Amino acid sequence: MEVKVIKGRKKFNKFLVRWSIRFVTLSFVFYTIFTLTGLYAKINEKKKYLNYLNSEITIQKNKNEELRKISGASDEENKDYFIKLARNLGFSKQNEKIFANISGN
């Protein structure tokens, strides 16, 4: 029994293997780029949200400090604060006349 070697078939197999490796490598590179781009966008979004939360924390700390000052202050100091707060809420003293600027300025 004689074995015949076909040279063209061997070249075709090498060609197919090379192109398969190139295709897989190129696919992996595109997948990696696409995934990293998406992750970068998510990281930026989370950084913005973190900055927002940090600013909210700063605002709340300032409010807490103001409330600590009020709770530790004397009655006379608190009186001024409560008068200011009542005016902001639209209250007035008894028999007090309030003048409103109706000219719009």
Backbone as CSV, one residue per row, in Angstrom:
resi,resn,N_x,N_y,N_z,CA_x,CA_y,CA_z,C_x,C_y,C_z
1,MET,0.838,-1.172,0.000,0.000,0.000,0.000,0.882,1.233,0.000
2,GLU,0.552,2.087,-0.873,1.341,3.284,-1.077,0.618,4.496,-0.467
3,VAL,1.348,5.345,0.215,0.775,6.552,0.818,1.159,7.740,-0.041
4,LYS,0.158,8.479,-0.423,0.416,9.672,-1.225,0.307,10.899,-0.317
5,VAL,1.229,11.777,-0.418,1.223,13.020,0.344,0.776,14.130,-0.581
6,ILE,-0.256,14.818,-0.140,-0.764,15.942,-0.929,-0.218,17.215,-0.298
7,LYS,0.649,17.899,-1.011,1.295,19.093,-0.468,0.343,20.279,-0.379
8,GLY,-0.565,20.390,-1.283,-1.489,21.525,-1.269,-2.372,21.538,-0.034
9,ARG,-2.781,20.380,0.443,-3.654,20.264,1.613,-2.944,20.756,2.866
10,LYS,-1.676,20.475,3.006,-0.900,20.885,4.161,-0.766,22.413,4.198
11,LYS,-0.545,23.015,3.044,-0.446,24.472,2.971,-1.781,25.111,3.349
12,PHE,-2.859,24.495,2.917,-4.182,25.036,3.221,-4.451,24.978,4.723
13,ASN,-4.049,23.907,5.373,-4.234,23.781,6.817,-3.426,24.831,7.574
14,LYS,-2.188,25.061,7.170,-1.363,26.093,7.806,-1.996,27.470,7.602
15,PHE,-2.475,27.715,6.401,-3.123,28.988,6.083,-4.368,29.185,6.964
16,LEU,-5.172,28.144,7.112,-6.389,28.207,7.912,-6.068,28.431,9.388
17,VAL,-5.051,27.777,9.890,-4.649,27.939,11.292,-4.157,29.361,11.542
18,ARG,-3.340,29.883,10.640,-2.827,31.257,10.804,-3.964,32.265,10.828
19,TRP,-4.887,32.144,9.879,-5.999,33.091,9.835,-6.936,32.915,11.026
20,SER,-7.090,31.708,11.520,-7.908,31.473,12.713,-7.284,32.149,13.927
21,ILE,-5.968,32.012,14.071,-5.276,32.658,15.186,-5.378,34.172,15.071
22,ARG,-5.204,34.697,13.893,-5.335,36.149,13.687,-6.744,36.624,14.020
23,PHE,-7.743,35.877,13.584,-9.126,36.260,13.833,-9.443,36.254,15.327
24,VAL,-9.007,35.205,16.014,-9.248,35.107,17.452,-8.526,36.237,18.187
25,THR,-7.289,36.510,17.804,-6.522,37.585,18.445,-7.177,38.935,18.202
26,LEU,-7.561,39.200,16.982,-8.211,40.467,16.650,-9.547,40.601,17.367
27,SER,-10.297,39.523,17.442,-11.572,39.551,18.168,-11.349,39.860,19.638
28,PHE,-10.341,39.244,20.227,-10.033,39.489,21.633,-9.632,40.940,21.865
29,VAL,-8.836,41.499,20.960,-8.404,42.896,21.092,-9.609,43.832,21.027
30,PHE,-10.513,43.619,20.065,-11.703,44.468,19.962,-12.602,44.311,21.185
31,TYR,-12.768,43.099,21.666,-13.585,42.865,22.859,-12.983,43.584,24.062
32,THR,-11.667,43.501,24.203,-10.992,44.154,25.321,-11.144,45.669,25.246
33,ILE,-10.963,46.231,24.075,-11.109,47.685,23.909,-12.531,48.109,24.230
34,PHE,-13.506,47.395,23.713,-14.906,47.716,23.959,-15.241,47.629,25.446
35,THR,-14.774,46.587,26.104,-15.046,46.404,27.530,-14.371,47.489,28.359
36,LEU,-13.116,47.801,28.065,-12.409,48.828,28.829,-13.040,50.199,28.643
37,THR,-13.520,50.486,27.444,-14.192,51.763,27.200,-15.462,51.866,28.037
38,GLY,-16.219,50.794,28.082,-17.430,50.783,28.897,-17.134,50.936,30.376
39,LEU,-16.099,50.260,30.833,-15.713,50.372,32.239,-15.216,51.774,32.572
40,TYR,-14.496,52.393,31.657,-14.010,53.758,31.871,-15.185,54.725,32.014
41,ALA,-16.211,54.538,31.198,-17.399,55.389,31.293,-18.098,55.190,32.634
42,LYS,-18.198,53.953,33.090,-18.826,53.684,34.385,-18.013,54.279,35.525
43,ILE,-16.690,54.204,35.425,-15.829,54.769,36.469,-16.030,56.277,36.545
44,ASN,-16.090,56.960,35.410,-16.305,58.403,35.409,-17.663,58.750,36.007
45,GLU,-18.677,57.967,35.684,-20.012,58.205,36.235,-20.000,58.060,37.755
46,LYS,-19.332,57.040,38.240,-19.260,56.803,39.687,-18.437,57.889,40.386
47,LYS,-17.402,58.406,39.717,-16.615,59.499,40.307,-17.461,60.754,40.460
48,LYS,-18.282,61.047,39.439,-19.169,62.207,39.534,-20.159,62.035,40.682
49,TYR,-20.705,60.834,40.812,-21.652,60.569,41.894,-20.959,60.676,43.246
50,LEU,-19.709,60.216,43.351,-18.951,60.324,44.588,-18.715,61.791,44.947
51,ASN,-18.373,62.616,43.968,-18.194,64.051,44.224,-19.489,64.686,44.713
52,TYR,-20.604,64.283,44.099,-21.906,64.791,44.534,-22.176,64.393,45.986
53,LEU,-21.922,63.140,46.328,-22.153,62.686,47.701,-21.231,63.396,48.686
54,ASN,-19.980,63.637,48.288,-19.060,64.365,49.168,-19.543,65.784,49.420
55,SER,-20.087,66.431,48.407,-20.615,67.786,48.619,-21.845,67.747,49.515
56,GLU,-22.680,66.727,49.362,-23.845,66.583,50.239,-23.402,66.343,51.686
57,ILE,-22.353,65.557,51.872,-21.834,65.307,53.219,-21.322,66.600,53.831
58,THR,-20.627,67.416,53.057,-20.113,68.695,53.551,-21.254,69.611,53.976
59,ILE,-22.301,69.670,53.163,-23.464,70.502,53.497,-24.105,70.014,54.786
60,GLN,-24.263,68.700,54.912,-24.893,68.159,56.111,-24.031,68.381,57.347
61,LYS,-22.700,68.288,57.192,-21.808,68.561,58.327,-21.945,70.010,58.783
62,ASN,-22.061,70.933,57.833,-22.249,72.343,58.183,-23.555,72.547,58.936
63,LYS,-24.621,71.887,58.481,-25.913,71.988,59.175,-25.817,71.405,60.582
64,ASN,-25.122,70.287,60.704,-24.962,69.662,62.020,-24.174,70.567,62.963
65,GLU,-23.142,71.204,62.442,-22.344,72.117,63.270,-23.191,73.299,63.742
66,GLU,-24.024,73.819,62.841,-24.903,74.929,63.230,-25.876,74.485,64.321
67,LEU,-26.406,73.282,64.196,-27.325,72.777,65.215,-26.612,72.520,66.543
68,ARG,-25.345,72.089,66.499,-24.579,71.906,67.735,-24.364,73.244,68.438
69,LYS,-24.064,74.277,67.638,-23.879,75.605,68.224,-25.160,76.077,68.889
70,ILE,-26.291,75.811,68.244,-27.583,76.237,68.786,-27.905,75.473,70.067
71,SER,-27.659,74.179,70.056,-27.997,73.376,71.234,-27.091,73.703,72.415
72,GLY,-25.876,74.143,72.162,-24.958,74.471,73.244,-24.979,75.944,73.630
73,ALA,-25.775,76.743,72.932,-25.785,78.187,73.197,-26.738,78.512,74.342
74,SER,-26.578,79.738,74.864,-27.451,80.189,75.947,-28.820,80.560,75.383
75,ASP,-29.779,80.806,76.261,-31.128,81.141,75.820,-31.158,82.443,75.041
76,GLU,-30.328,83.399,75.425,-30.309,84.690,74.723,-29.807,84.526,73.289
77,GLU,-28.787,83.715,73.092,-28.284,83.467,71.744,-29.298,82.686,70.916
78,ASN,-29.983,81.746,71.541,-31.006,80.974,70.838,-32.196,81.846,70.458
79,LYS,-32.485,82.839,71.266,-33.617,83.722,70.982,-33.428,84.406,69.634
80,ASP,-32.228,84.895,69.380,-31.953,85.544,68.091,-32.108,84.557,66.926
81,TYR,-31.666,83.354,67.142,-31.786,82.346,66.087,-33.251,82.032,65.797
82,PHE,-34.033,81.864,66.860,-35.443,81.513,66.653,-36.240,82.662,66.037
83,ILE,-35.878,83.890,66.364,-36.528,85.042,65.724,-36.208,85.055,64.232
84,LYS,-34.972,84.827,63.895,-34.562,84.773,62.484,-35.285,83.637,61.755
85,LEU,-35.369,82.482,62.395,-36.041,81.338,61.795,-37.531,81.612,61.606
86,ALA,-38.159,82.237,62.581,-39.584,82.550,62.472,-39.835,83.556,61.350
87,ARG,-38.971,84.530,61.195,-39.129,85.504,60.108,-39.012,84.815,58.738
88,ASN,-38.073,83.882,58.610,-37.925,83.144,57.349,-39.151,82.303,57.035
89,LEU,-39.852,81.866,58.083,-41.064,81.066,57.881,-42.316,81.928,57.704
90,GLY,-42.181,83.255,57.822,-43.298,84.165,57.580,-44.037,84.606,58.833
91,PHE,-43.509,84.320,59.997,-44.154,84.736,61.243,-43.701,86.140,61.625
92,SER,-44.485,86.784,62.483,-44.122,88.112,62.981,-44.510,88.207,64.448
93,LYS,-44.026,89.260,65.115,-44.363,89.485,66.516,-45.785,90.022,66.611
94,GLN,-46.329,89.921,67.791,-47.687,90.407,67.997,-47.714,91.941,67.854
95,ASN,-48.708,92.448,67.134,-48.911,93.884,66.873,-47.756,94.501,66.087
96,GLU,-47.036,93.709,65.350,-45.919,94.222,64.554,-46.426,94.536,63.147
97,LYS,-46.007,95.671,62.628,-46.381,96.054,61.267,-45.240,95.662,60.337
98,ILE,-45.609,95.001,59.247,-44.609,94.560,58.267,-44.907,95.279,56.970
99,PHE,-43.899,95.908,56.421,-44.039,96.621,55.176,-43.434,95.776,54.061
100,ALA,-44.188,95.617,52.990,-43.727,94.821,51.853,-43.436,95.743,50.685
101,ASN,-42.383,95.500,50.003,-41.998,96.268,48.823,-42.737,95.686,47.618
102,ILE,-43.724,96.417,47.126,-44.543,95.905,46.029,-44.036,96.383,44.663
103,SER,-42.991,97.168,44.650,-42.494,97.683,43.393,-41.681,96.631,42.638
104,GLY,-41.331,95.555,43.303,-40.582,94.496,42.660,-39.074,94.659,42.770
105,ASN,-38.596,95.711,43.374,-37.145,95.927,43.530,-36.678,95.485,44.887
